[in-house]
Amino acid sequence: MGWLWSIVVLIVIGLIAGFIARAVVPGRQHMGIGATILLGVIGSFVGGFLGALIFRHDIQDGLLQPSGIIGSIIGAIIVLLIWLAIRGRRGARV
């Protein structure tokens, strides 16, 4: 049951992080709820990786922490900006 709970928490945090990232980044992002969750989950991994590099924390410190949620939001913003830059370049070549 522990893994199931971790997946549910990951999806909920991903949804929150993705939604906040989409609200912070200006412009329209044509994404559904699934893409928003995916954005937040990928952002969580990016934020967790950056947090581990900068602050030397690891998984033993716990999964659900305020710093982890903030890192997820920052990671989701970074991923969204990269995605918009790539999508914008592709559209400019047409």
RASULLIN-V28691 format. One record per run of one state. SS is the DSSP state (helix for helix, strand for strand, loop for the rest). FROM is the first residue (numbers start at 1). TO is the last residue. If there is no record, write none. Layout:
ss=SS from=FROM to=TO
ss=SS from=FROM to=TO
This chain:
ss=loop from=1 to=1
ss=helix from=2 to=24
ss=loop from=25 to=32
ss=helix from=33 to=55
ss=loop from=56 to=58
ss=helix from=59 to=61
ss=loop from=62 to=65
ss=helix from=66 to=92
ss=loop from=93 to=94
